[in-house]
Structures are given as C-alpha cells and as structure tokens.
Amino acid sequence: MTDKRQLRAALRARRAAAPPVVLPVPPAFCDHLTPGVVVASYIPVGSEADPAPFVAAAARAGCILALPHVVDRETPIRFLAWDAEVALAAGPFGLSQPPRSAQLLTPDIILTPLVGFDRYGNRIGQGAGHYDRAFAACPGAWRVGLALAVQEVDRLVPDPWDVPLHAIATDIEWIVPAP
C-alpha cells in the first residue's frame, strides 16, 4: 500500500481500534528536560496519542510549555505559550490552541502526533505538512513522535521535504532511530 491517502486511512483505523493507553515517559525523554527548555506539545484530536504524561514531566522539570497555533492548511504553524490558566481557543481541524495573543516561542523540543512511523525516524502525519515545515523552521529542536505501537509500519518512503524524528515514544517502547 503505497498511496499515502490509503495508508493514512488504514493507520487511523488501526489507531482508532486500539484501546486507550497511557504512554510511559522514558528516562531518556526526562534527560532532556531542564528549567527554561521550551517544550511544544499538542492537544490530542480523536484517537491521537495523549502527550499529557510528557507535558506533566516537562512542567515538573520547570520547562516552558507551548502548543501549535494553526491558521489554515497553507500557513505554517507557530508555537505559542501555553498557560493552563487561560482557556484554549477553537482552531481549524478540531484543534484546541492558545489564543493568537499568546507569546510566540521557539521550541527546543517538539512533541508531534503521528499517523504512522517506521524505525528509521520517518513519519506520516495528517498530510498538510505543518510539522514538516515547523521542523525545517526549528532545525535545532529535538523531534519526538508520539504514537501507539500499532501505528508502526515496516518502512515509509520519505518525501524530499520530510524531516526525520530523533525519537518515537509508543505505549510499549522508546525508539531511537539509527543515524
């Protein structure tokens, strides 16, 4: 199955059929957390892996939290400060995001939801290219994908603009792709 649209549909169905689980936070992730580090997370939509345990670990470590702010399919996402005391705004595609007025941040760590992944650090997302452009705009950020193990495929063929992940956290393991 090489058509990305079909692959996305099959992987979303796998993810949706899986029972809800809590992803464990591995020590290797916590090793990157220090006060002041900016961690960009996300609010899960549908059956996406919930980053809440990773967000909690980052908050305990004194990290600054950010969420993506999406305008539309074409506009690159921005990462805005996430203040848990301020209500999130409704965004496109069913997203919950900080209000436009929130402070713009440059993430040191980007947690990204996955539709699919392989052990080489390749990922398949929703298809709009938001995270690919965000990774390119933040080349120094540590890129961590979050997914269920059932979302793994043997091999994805990356497009020229795809930026690989540094690590992938699943419900059963922490994967660090070989360089």
C-alpha positions in Angstrom: 0.0 0.0 0.0 2.0 3.0 -1.3 -0.7 5.6 -1.7 -0.4 7.9 1.3 -4.1 8.6 1.4 -4.9 4.9 1.7 -2.1 4.4 4.2 -3.3 7.3 6.4 -6.8 5.8 6.4 -5.6 2.3 7.3 -3.3 3.7 10.1 -6.0 5.9 11.5 -8.3 2.9 11.6 -5.7 0.9 13.4 -5.2 3.6 16.0 -8.9 4.2 16.5 -9.4 0.4 17.1 -6.7 0.2 19.7 -7.8 0.5 23.4 -6.8 3.8 25.0 -3.5 3.6 26.8 -1.2 5.9 28.7 2.2 6.4 27.1 5.0 5.9 29.6 7.6 8.7 29.9 11.0 7.2 29.4 14.0 8.4 31.4 15.7 9.3 28.0 13.0 11.9 27.5 13.3 13.3 31.0 17.1 13.6 30.5 16.4 16.5 28.0 14.2 18.4 30.5 15.7 21.3 32.4 14.2 24.6 33.6 13.6 27.0 30.8 13.6 24.5 28.0 10.6 25.2 25.6 8.6 22.0 25.0 6.0 22.2 22.3 3.2 19.7 22.8 -0.3 19.3 21.4 -3.9 18.7 22.5 -4.8 15.3 21.0 -7.6 15.1 18.5 -9.6 11.9 18.2 -7.5 8.8 18.9 -4.1 10.6 18.8 -1.7 9.6 21.5 -2.1 11.7 24.5 1.0 13.7 25.4 -0.3 14.5 28.9 2.4 12.4 30.8 5.2 14.1 28.8 3.7 17.5 29.4 3.5 16.8 33.2 7.1 15.7 33.2 8.1 18.8 31.4 6.2 21.0 33.8 7.7 19.3 36.8 11.1 20.0 35.4 10.4 23.7 35.0 10.1 23.7 31.2 8.1 26.3 29.4 5.2 24.8 27.5 3.9 25.7 24.1 1.2 24.5 21.7 0.8 24.8 18.0 -1.4 27.6 16.6 -2.9 26.8 13.3 -4.5 29.3 11.0 -5.3 27.2 7.9 -3.8 24.4 5.8 -1.3 26.6 4.0 0.0 28.9 6.8 2.9 27.5 8.8 2.1 26.7 12.4 3.5 28.8 15.1 4.2 27.6 18.7 2.6 29.9 21.3 3.0 29.8 25.0 0.5 27.5 26.8 -0.9 29.0 30.0 -3.1 26.4 31.7 -5.0 29.2 33.4 -6.1 30.7 30.0 -8.8 29.0 28.0 -7.8 27.4 24.8 -9.4 28.7 21.5 -11.1 26.6 18.9 -8.9 26.2 15.9 -9.3 24.7 12.4 -9.4 20.9 12.1 -10.9 20.4 15.5 -7.8 21.8 17.3 -7.6 23.4 20.7 -4.9 26.1 20.7 -3.7 29.1 22.6 -5.3 32.5 21.6 -3.5 34.5 18.9 -2.3 36.9 21.6 -0.2 34.3 23.4 3.6 34.7 23.3 5.4 33.3 20.3 8.1 30.7 21.3 10.8 28.8 19.6 10.7 25.2 20.8 13.7 23.2 22.0 11.7 20.0 22.0 8.7 19.3 19.7 6.3 16.5 20.6 4.3 15.6 17.5 1.3 13.3 17.0 1.8 10.6 14.4 -0.5 8.8 12.0 2.3 6.4 11.2 6.1 5.8 11.7 8.9 3.5 11.0 12.1 2.6 12.9 14.1 4.9 10.7 12.5 8.0 12.2 10.3 8.6 9.2 6.7 9.7 10.0 3.4 10.2 8.3 1.2 12.9 9.6 -2.2 14.4 8.7 -0.9 15.5 5.3 -0.9 19.3 5.5 2.9 19.5 6.0 2.5 21.6 9.2 5.1 19.7 11.2 7.5 19.2 8.3 7.6 23.0 7.9 7.9 23.5 11.7 10.8 21.1 11.8 12.5 22.9 9.0 12.0 26.2 10.7 13.3 24.9 14.0 16.3 22.7 12.9 17.8 22.6 16.4 14.7 21.2 18.1 14.6 17.7 19.3 11.8 16.0 17.4 9.8 13.3 19.3 6.9 11.5 17.8 4.1 10.0 20.0 2.1 7.1 18.8 0.7 3.7 19.6 2.8 0.7 18.6 0.0 -0.4 16.2 0.9 2.7 14.1 4.3 1.3 13.1 5.0 0.3 9.5 8.0 -1.6 8.1 9.2 1.3 6.0 8.0 4.7 4.9 9.5 6.4 1.8 10.1 10.0 2.8 9.5 12.8 0.5 12.3 15.3 -0.1 10.8 17.8 2.4 10.3 15.3 5.2 12.4 15.8 8.3 13.0 12.6 10.4 12.3 12.2 14.1 15.0 11.9 16.7 12.9 9.6 18.8 9.5 7.9 19.0 7.6 7.1 22.1 4.9 4.4 22.0 2.9 2.5 24.5 5.4 -0.3 24.6 8.8 1.2 23.8 11.1 4.1 23.3 12.6 4.1 19.8 15.8 5.9 18.8 16.4 5.6 15.0 19.9 4.7 13.9 21.7 7.7 12.4 
